[in-house]
């Protein structure tokens, strides 16, 4: 891996951290934050491999004790808590978004990007997050789905559009993902 | 922006190796889920408090802040369990969660970030087999830590520039008009940093490895 890729990975880990300092809206236990916006951006700007590693690096920073999650949570506690599943799903979400973005790179636009972000940034995250929430907190499926997913979907849809819009601007002014032909073999 | 949660003290807990503390934390989590009784969770909570407040001499406020971060969780667990199963189960689940959160807080407030990074590098050592270089992982961690304050400062500068031109946009528009230019700037910055690193030999294996071999 080139030093440049390493710097991009570190940069997006930092971006997710800074997005956590934007004011979070508390609705019950799981806060609405701008951090999943960062996860979507990592995938759609850096691609699958680097996006995955950027989010993983961010989680490593949280795990080693930095209060980088929204509302100043940090350390190992969030990885054992009821919302741990969401954290574990983030790198996967970035990878899925990155993979789909790379595959559609030459005809990427805001609408397509939004669809990709919804699939990777919403479907994947809740597919992991809600079952973990249910298991750790001992909730029923309906309560877990309501308190752990339904209230966030509107905000997530907004974030999916915003992330796609930003990714499209970056794609045209400073593309990081290379043409698919090269991206596949790039190390 | 103060980043670390670390609280310096001269205590036995602080002196324990970071890897051992992390291992203890993992064992505690497994035990708490394997012994699902209120007594076990209560005893573990008492133990964690003794280790944190008495042995490590952490200020009560430090642990209280970590507990406050999960207070809505605890409350929600109690309410949901009181409504769906029974209050006792709610108390047990909440107690277990609080214990784990506080135990993790004790580990992170008694261990320096640099020690944790060293543990990360050591944990990554077996990944050498698949081509991961632990020193590069350490470099990525260090770079990210340096980028965080830089990004915060740049975001503020863009906000100021917009305010000077007649007020900063709010809501979704702010994300688009602030984050997009910030992102392009930041990508250029990261590229410049990587070139500077390569110019100083960051892309070659440290020569130390060669010295050891000879």
Contacts between the chains, C-beta under 8 A, distances in Angstrom:
chain1	res1	chain2	res2	distance
A	1	B	136	7.0
A	2	B	194	7.3
A	2	B	203	7.3
A	3	B	194	4.3
A	3	B	195	8.0
A	3	B	197	5.0
A	3	B	198	5.0
A	3	B	202	5.3
A	3	B	203	5.3
A	4	B	190	7.6
A	4	B	191	6.0
A	4	B	194	4.1
A	4	B	195	7.6
A	4	B	198	8.0
A	6	B	136	6.2
A	6	B	139	6.3
A	6	B	140	5.2
A	6	B	143	7.0
A	6	B	194	6.8
A	7	B	143	6.1
A	7	B	190	4.0
A	7	B	191	6.8
A	7	B	193	5.2
A	7	B	194	3.9
A	7	B	197	7.4
A	8	B	187	7.0
A	8	B	190	5.4
A	8	B	191	8.0
A	8	B	194	8.0
A	9	B	140	5.8
A	9	B	144	8.0
A	10	B	140	4.9
A	10	B	141	7.7
A	10	B	143	3.5
A	10	B	144	4.0
A	10	B	147	5.9
A	10	B	190	7.2
A	11	B	143	7.7
A	11	B	144	7.6
A	11	B	147	5.5
A	11	B	186	5.7
A	11	B	187	7.0
A	11	B	189	7.7
A	11	B	190	4.2
A	13	B	140	7.6
A	13	B	144	4.2
A	13	B	147	7.8
A	14	B	144	4.9
A	14	B	145	7.9
A	14	B	147	3.5
A	14	B	148	4.6
A	14	B	150	7.8
A	14	B	151	5.5
A	15	B	147	8.0
A	15	B	151	6.4
A	15	B	183	7.4
A	15	B	186	7.1
A	17	B	144	7.5
A	17	B	148	5.2
A	18	B	148	6.2
A	18	B	151	4.7
A	18	B	152	5.7
A	18	B	155	6.7
A	21	B	152	7.0
A	26	B	72	6.7
A	28	B	72	6.3
A	28	B	76	5.8
A	29	B	72	5.1
A	29	B	73	4.5
A	29	B	76	4.6
A	34	B	175	7.5
A	37	B	175	7.2
A	41	B	179	8.0
A	41	B	183	7.3
A	45	B	183	7.2
A	45	B	187	7.8
A	57	B	140	5.7
A	57	B	141	6.9
A	57	B	144	5.9
A	58	B	144	7.5
A	60	B	120	5.9
A	60	B	141	6.8
A	61	B	141	6.7
A	61	B	144	6.1
A	61	B	145	7.3
A	63	B	116	7.8
A	64	B	108	7.7
A	64	B	113	5.9
A	64	B	116	3.4
A	64	B	117	6.3
A	64	B	119	7.7
A	64	B	120	6.4
A	64	B	141	7.9
A	65	B	4	6.6
A	65	B	5	5.2
A	65	B	6	6.9
A	65	B	107	7.8
A	65	B	108	3.5
A	65	B	109	7.6
A	65	B	111	6.6
A	65	B	113	5.9
A	65	B	116	5.7
A	66	B	3	5.5
A	66	B	4	6.7
A	66	B	5	7.2
A	66	B	113	6.8
A	66	B	145	7.9
A	67	B	3	7.5
A	67	B	5	5.8
A	68	B	148	7.9
A	71	B	69	6.0
A	72	B	65	7.8
A	72	B	69	6.4
A	73	B	66	8.0
A	73	B	69	4.8
A	73	B	70	7.8
A	74	B	5	6.0
A	74	B	108	6.8
A	75	B	5	6.4
A	75	B	66	7.6
A	75	B	104	4.8
A	75	B	105	5.9
A	75	B	107	7.0
A	75	B	108	3.5
A	75	B	109	7.9
A	76	B	22	7.4
A	76	B	25	6.0
A	76	B	104	3.9
A	76	B	107	6.4
A	76	B	108	6.6
A	77	B	66	6.6
A	77	B	70	7.4
A	77	B	100	6.6
A	77	B	101	4.1
A	77	B	102	7.9
A	77	B	104	3.7
A	77	B	105	6.1
A	77	B	108	8.0
A	79	B	104	8.0
A	80	B	29	5.6
A	80	B	97	7.9
A	80	B	100	4.5
A	80	B	101	7.4
A	80	B	104	6.6
A	81	B	70	6.6
A	81	B	73	6.7
A	81	B	97	6.3
A	81	B	100	7.4
A	81	B	101	6.5
A	82	B	73	5.9
A	82	B	77	7.5
A	82	B	97	6.8
A	83	B	73	7.7
A	136	B	97	7.8
A	137	B	73	7.9
A	137	B	76	7.9
A	137	B	77	5.7
A	137	B	80	7.4
A	137	B	93	6.7
A	138	B	77	7.9
A	138	B	81	6.9
A	138	B	85	7.4
A	138	B	89	6.8
A	138	B	93	5.4
A	139	B	80	6.0
A	139	B	84	7.5
A	140	B	84	6.0
A	143	B	80	5.9
A	143	B	84	6.8
A	147	B	76	7.0
A	147	B	80	7.7
A	158	B	172	6.2
A	161	B	172	8.0
A	162	B	172	5.8
A	162	B	175	4.9
A	162	B	176	6.2
A	162	B	179	7.9
A	165	B	176	5.6
A	165	B	180	7.7
A	166	B	175	7.4
A	166	B	176	6.3
A	166	B	179	5.6
A	166	B	180	4.8
A	166	B	183	6.4
A	169	B	176	7.9
A	169	B	180	4.5
A	169	B	184	7.6
A	170	B	180	6.8
A	170	B	183	5.6
A	170	B	184	6.1
A	170	B	187	7.2
A	173	B	184	5.5
A	174	B	184	4.8
A	174	B	187	5.2
A	174	B	188	6.9
A	176	B	187	6.4
